[in-house]
Amino acid sequence: MNNEELFQASKEVLVGGVNSPVRAISPYPFFVERSEGARLYDAEGKSYIDYCLAFGPMILGHNNPTVRKAVEERLSNGWCFGTPTEAELEYASLITSTVPNVDKIRCMNTGTEATMTAIRLARGFTGRDKIIKIEGAFHGAHDAVLVKAGSGALTHSVPNSKGIPADVTKNTLLIPYNDLEALERVLKENEGQIAAMITEPAIGNAGCILPKENYLKDAKKILEAHNSLLILDEVITGFRLGQGGAQEYFGVDADIVTMGKIISGGFPIGVMGARHEIMDNITPMGQVYNAGTFNGHPVSIAAGLATLNLIKSTDALSRIADAGNKLQNGLRGILQDMSLNYQVQGIGPMFQVFFNDNPVTDLDEAKNSDDKKFLDYCAKLRDLGVFLPPSQFECCFTSIAHDQEVIDTSLEAFETALKATH
């Protein structure tokens, strides 16, 4: 079957024909058969240079041989036990020795589980109920944070999902990103009631929105003054912006950190970490509950170890940053030549083009972008064999497989697509 036929058949048995709303590309998605390096190959044999990278995990490129070998070796000895494994110890030791302010971790299965448990832990540790969430940041699809959320919730115009009782979100307080005055005001208005603020250090689910200078450091100081915690959601930025993630890159000390995506090389995982006195409140040592049949799944751990060891022993992070910077600079040149004032915003290996004449520093400014024209641009790029996340409110990523030839081919396609849609 071709892509359209596969989609029509899928709609009969999958809601909307997909298993996640961000995959619902109009008029129909392409169905991937295989992948290699920087490319995806669909059911019709067409190849696409991939800047979605499974929405972030594949910084080593697709079908990386080191990761594949580690997974094959794990599978040959069994793959699910319901007991601890030595590999979990090695994995946890690698993360705690690399990521600032993390003495212990708990492995889960998704970023959603990690942020959900981080909020529960912050509440349990502080004895407070309320949290602060940034407008447009996405922390998974659990009830407490699915309020003015980014990612698919923005793309599909459902920033607040049905089925979530008002009582569940009454303790979630919203403020704009990059607004320290709003943070101070909300903390004072709710003195002694705020457990934590949760934020992406760079908002990767409303496009790519960067923190203003010292924003994260100053936010941490303000939170500390009110005895509230800072939860940094590094599901996207962890082991991407540096081995120590955004904490290292921006020089900020979070109280609780969540990670995912990169740290399992494309297999399901979520990790939450903090210093001893916070983490020891998690069961079985404390009374903040977390459990899961697949927590620390041996296959995900094997893939994660292979990925993180390769990152630590090679120049992978500098290569993905270099590729991202070359693309961003090339895009800026193309836009300048075309007299388009669109914003190319990014930080090394993550970036987005906002179809917006003004810089984007928060959700409201992101929503002023021309998302319909952006989707036309994405569609034209797919015709040309380049795949971007199909939303103005997602982020593009580079991998070590995005070499100079791939970048040059991509920039030619970007220019053609922009000219065709303007």
C-alpha positions in Angstrom: 0.0 0.0 0.0 1.1 3.6 -0.6 1.0 6.3 2.1 -2.5 7.4 1.4 -3.8 3.9 1.4 -2.1 3.1 4.6 -3.6 6.2 6.2 -7.1 5.4 5.1 -6.7 1.9 6.6 -5.2 3.2 9.8 -8.2 5.6 10.3 -10.4 2.5 10.7 -8.5 1.2 13.7 -6.4 4.1 15.1 -7.9 7.4 16.3 -7.3 9.9 13.5 -5.1 7.2 11.9 -2.2 7.9 14.3 -1.0 7.1 17.8 0.0 10.7 18.7 -1.6 13.9 17.4 1.7 15.5 16.3 1.9 12.8 13.6 -1.4 13.9 12.0 0.0 15.6 8.9 -2.5 17.0 6.4 -3.7 15.6 4.1 -2.0 12.3 5.3 1.3 11.4 6.9 4.0 9.3 5.2 4.6 5.9 6.7 8.3 5.1 7.5 9.6 1.7 6.5 13.3 2.2 7.6 15.8 4.8 8.5 19.6 5.4 8.2 21.8 8.3 9.2 20.0 11.5 8.5 17.3 10.0 6.4 13.9 8.3 6.7 12.5 6.1 3.9 8.7 5.8 3.5 6.4 3.0 2.2 6.8 4.4 -1.4 10.6 4.3 -1.3 11.0 8.1 -1.0 13.7 9.4 1.3 13.6 12.4 3.6 16.4 14.4 5.3 15.1 14.3 8.8 15.0 17.3 11.2 12.3 15.9 13.4 14.6 13.1 14.6 11.6 11.4 16.4 11.0 14.8 18.1 14.5 14.8 19.5 16.1 11.5 20.6 18.1 10.6 17.6 21.2 12.8 17.9 23.4 9.9 16.8 21.4 9.6 13.6 19.0 6.8 12.7 20.0 3.1 13.1 23.3 4.0 14.7 25.5 0.8 14.7 26.8 1.3 18.2 23.3 1.5 19.7 22.0 -1.3 17.5 24.8 -3.6 18.7 24.1 -2.9 22.3 20.4 -3.6 21.9 21.1 -6.8 20.0 23.4 -8.0 22.7 20.9 -7.2 25.4 18.1 -9.0 23.5 20.2 -12.1 23.1 20.2 -12.5 26.9 16.6 -11.6 27.7 14.9 -8.3 27.9 12.5 -7.9 30.8 13.1 -9.3 34.3 11.2 -7.4 37.0 14.5 -7.3 39.0 17.4 -4.9 39.2 20.3 -5.2 36.7 23.9 -4.2 37.0 23.4 -2.1 33.9 21.0 0.1 35.9 23.8 0.8 38.4 26.2 1.7 35.6 23.6 3.9 33.9 22.7 5.8 37.1 26.4 6.3 38.0 27.1 7.7 34.5 24.2 10.2 34.8 24.9 11.3 38.4 28.6 11.8 37.7 27.8 14.0 34.7 24.6 16.0 35.4 25.0 18.8 38.0 22.9 18.6 41.3 21.9 15.0 40.7 22.9 12.5 43.3 20.3 9.9 42.6 17.8 9.1 39.8 14.7 7.1 39.3 14.1 5.6 35.8 10.7 5.6 34.3 9.3 5.1 30.8 8.4 8.5 29.4 9.1 12.2 29.9 5.5 12.5 30.9 6.0 10.1 33.8 9.2 11.9 34.8 7.6 15.4 35.0 4.5 14.0 36.7 6.6 12.3 39.4 8.9 15.4 39.7 5.9 17.6 40.6 4.6 14.9 43.0 8.1 14.8 44.6 8.3 18.6 44.9 4.9 18.7 46.6 5.8 15.9 48.9 9.2 17.4 49.8 7.8 20.9 50.5 4.4 20.0 51.9 2.9 22.5 49.4 0.2 22.0 46.7 0.6 24.7 44.2 3.0 24.8 41.2 3.9 27.4 38.7 4.0 26.5 35.0 5.2 28.5 32.1 2.7 29.3 29.3 3.5 27.3 26.2 5.9 24.9 27.9 5.1 21.2 27.4 5.7 18.7 30.2 3.9 15.7 28.9 0.2 14.8 28.7 -0.7 14.5 32.4 -3.5 16.5 34.0 -1.6 19.0 36.2 0.4 20.5 33.3 -1.9 20.2 30.3 -2.9 23.9 30.7 -1.7 26.3 28.1 0.6 23.6 27.0 2.9 23.5 23.9 3.6 20.8 21.4 0.6 19.1 19.9 -1.8 20.8 22.3 -1.0 24.1 20.5 -0.8 22.7 17.0 -4.3 21.2 17.3 -5.8 24.1 19.2 -6.4 22.1 22.4 -4.2 23.8 25.0 -6.6 22.7 27.6 -7.9 19.1 27.2 -11.4 18.0 28.0 -11.6 15.4 30.7 -9.5 17.3 33.2 -11.5 18.5 36.2 -11.1 22.1 37.3 -10.1 20.9 40.7 -7.0 19.1 39.2 -5.6 22.3 37.7 -6.6 24.8 40.3 -3.2 24.4 41.9 -1.4 25.1 38.6 -0.6 28.8 38.3 0.5 30.1 34.9 3.0 32.8 34.1 4.7 34.0 30.8 8.2 32.8 30.0 11.0 35.2 30.6 8.9 37.3 33.0 10.6 37.6 36.4 8.1 40.2 37.6 5.2 37.7 37.1 7.1 35.0 38.9 7.7 37.3 41.9 4.1 38.5 41.9 2.6 35.0 41.9 5.0 33.8 44.7 4.0 36.8 46.9 0.3 36.3 46.2 0.6 32.7 47.2 3.2 33.0 49.9 4.1 29.7 51.5 1.9 27.7 49.0 4.2 27.2 46.0 6.0 23.9 45.9 7.9 24.6 42.7 8.1 26.2 39.3 8.5 23.8 36.4 9.9 25.0 33.1 11.8 23.9 30.0 15.1 25.8 30.2 14.6 26.6 26.5 11.1 26.2 25.3 11.2 23.5 22.7 7.5 22.9 22.4 6.3 26.3 21.3 8.9 26.5 18.6 12.4 27.3 20.0 12.2 30.1 22.5 15.4 31.0 24.4 15.7 32.4 27.9 16.8 36.0 28.3 20.2 36.6 29.8 20.3 35.3 33.4 16.6 34.5 33.4 17.0 31.0 34.7 19.6 32.0 37.3 17.4 34.9 38.5 14.3 32.8 38.6 16.1 30.3 40.8 17.1 33.0 43.3 13.6 34.3 43.5 12.2 30.8 44.1 14.8 30.2 46.8 13.8 33.3 48.6 10.3 31.9 48.8 11.5 28.4 49.7 10.2 27.0 46.4 11.9 24.6 44.1 13.0 24.8 40.5 12.2 21.8 38.3 14.1 22.0 35.0 12.5 19.8 32.4 15.5 18.7 30.4 13.7 16.0 28.4 14.8 17.9 25.3 18.0 19.7 26.4 19.6 17.0 28.6 22.8 15.7 27.0 22.1 17.9 24.0 23.2 21.4 25.0 26.1 19.9 26.8 27.0 16.7 28.8 25.5 18.5 31.8 22.6 19.7 29.8 21.0 23.2 30.1 22.1 23.4 33.8 25.7 23.4 32.6 25.1 25.5 29.5 23.2 28.3 31.3 24.9 27.9 34.7 21.8 27.4 36.7 21.3 24.9 39.6 18.0 23.1 39.5 16.5 21.4 42.5 14.9 18.6 40.4 15.8 17.6 36.8 13.8 15.5 34.4 15.4 13.9 31.3 14.4 11.6 28.4 14.7 11.3 24.6 18.5 11.3 24.0 19.3 9.4 27.2 17.9 6.1 25.8 19.0 6.5 22.2 15.5 6.3 20.8 14.0 3.7 23.2 11.3 4.6 25.8 12.6 6.2 29.0 12.1 9.0 31.4 14.5 9.9 34.3 14.0 12.2 37.3 17.0 13.2 39.5 17.9 15.4 42.4 20.1 15.7 45.4 20.0 13.1 48.2 17.7 14.8 50.6 15.0 15.3 47.9 15.3 12.0 46.1 15.2 10.0 49.4 11.5 11.0 49.7 10.7 8.6 46.8 9.5 5.0 47.7 10.8 2.7 49.0 12.8 5.1 51.2 10.1 7.8 51.5 6.4 8.2 51.0 6.2 9.8 47.5 5.1 6.9 45.4 6.6 5.9 42.1 6.6 2.4 40.6 6.5 0.8 37.1 6.8 -2.6 35.6 9.0 -1.3 32.9 11.0 1.2 35.0 14.7 0.7 34.1 13.8 -1.5 31.2 17.0 -3.5 30.2 16.7 -2.6 26.5 16.3 1.1 27.1 19.2 1.0 29.6 21.4 -0.8 27.1 20.6 1.7 24.4 21.0 4.6 26.8 24.4 3.4 28.0 25.7 3.0 24.4 24.4 6.5 23.5 25.7 8.3 26.6 29.1 6.6 26.5 29.5 7.6 22.8 28.5 11.2 23.7 31.0 11.3 26.5 33.9 9.8 24.5 33.5 11.6 21.2 32.8 15.1 19.8 29.2 14.3 19.1 27.8 17.3 20.9 30.1 19.8 19.1 29.2 18.2 15.8 25.4 18.5 16.3 25.9 22.1 17.5 28.0 22.9 14.5 25.5 21.4 12.1 22.7 23.4 13.7 24.6 26.7 13.6 25.5 26.2 9.9 21.8 25.6 9.1 20.6 28.6 11.2 23.2 30.9 9.5 22.3 29.6 6.1 18.6 30.2 6.7 19.2 33.7 7.9 21.1 34.4 4.7 18.3 33.0 2.6 15.7 35.1 4.4 17.8 38.2 4.1 18.2 37.7 0.4 14.5 37.3 0.0 13.8 40.4 2.2 11.8 38.3 4.7 12.0 39.3 8.3 11.3 35.9 9.7 13.0 34.8 12.9 15.6 32.0 12.9 15.8 31.2 16.6 18.0 28.5 18.0 20.7 27.3 20.2 23.2 25.0 18.5 21.5 21.7 17.7 17.9 22.9 18.2 16.2 25.7 16.2 13.1 26.9 14.5 12.1 29.5 11.9 9.2 31.6 13.2 7.1 33.1 10.4 7.0 36.2 12.4 8.5 39.7 11.8 9.4 40.1 15.5 11.6 38.1 17.9 9.7 35.5 19.9 10.3 35.5 23.7 7.1 33.9 25.0 3.9 32.0 24.0 1.9 35.0 23.0 4.6 36.2 20.6 4.9 32.6 19.2 1.2 32.5 18.5 1.5 35.7 16.4 3.4 33.7 13.9 1.8 32.7 10.6 1.4 29.0 11.3 -0.7 28.3 8.2 2.0 29.6 5.9 4.5 27.6 7.9 2.6 24.4 7.3 2.6 25.2 3.5 6.4 25.6 3.8 6.6 22.2 5.6 4.5 20.5 2.9 6.7 21.9 0.1 9.8 20.7 2.0 8.3 17.2 2.2 7.8 17.3 -1.5 11.5 18.1 -1.8 12.5 15.4 0.5 13.1 17.3 3.8 11.0 16.5 6.9 10.5 19.1 9.6 8.2 18.6 12.6 4.9 19.6 11.0 4.1 22.5 13.4 5.2 26.1 13.9 5.2 25.2 17.6 7.8 22.4 17.5 11.6 22.4 17.3 14.0 21.2 14.6 17.0 19.1 15.6 20.4 18.1 14.1 22.3 14.8 14.5 25.9 13.7 13.9 24.7 12.4 10.5 23.8 15.9 9.3 27.1 16.4 7.5 28.0 19.3 5.1 26.5 17.5 2.1 23.2 17.0 4.0 23.3 20.7 5.1 24.0 22.0 1.6 21.1 19.9 0.2 18.8 21.0 2.9 19.5 24.7 2.4 18.8 24.4 -1.3 15.4 22.8 -0.4 14.7 25.5 2.2 15.3 28.2 -0.3 13.1 26.5 -2.9 10.3 26.0 -0.4 10.4 29.6 0.8 10.3 30.9 -2.7 7.4 28.6 -3.6 5.3 29.7 -0.6 6.0 33.5 -0.8 
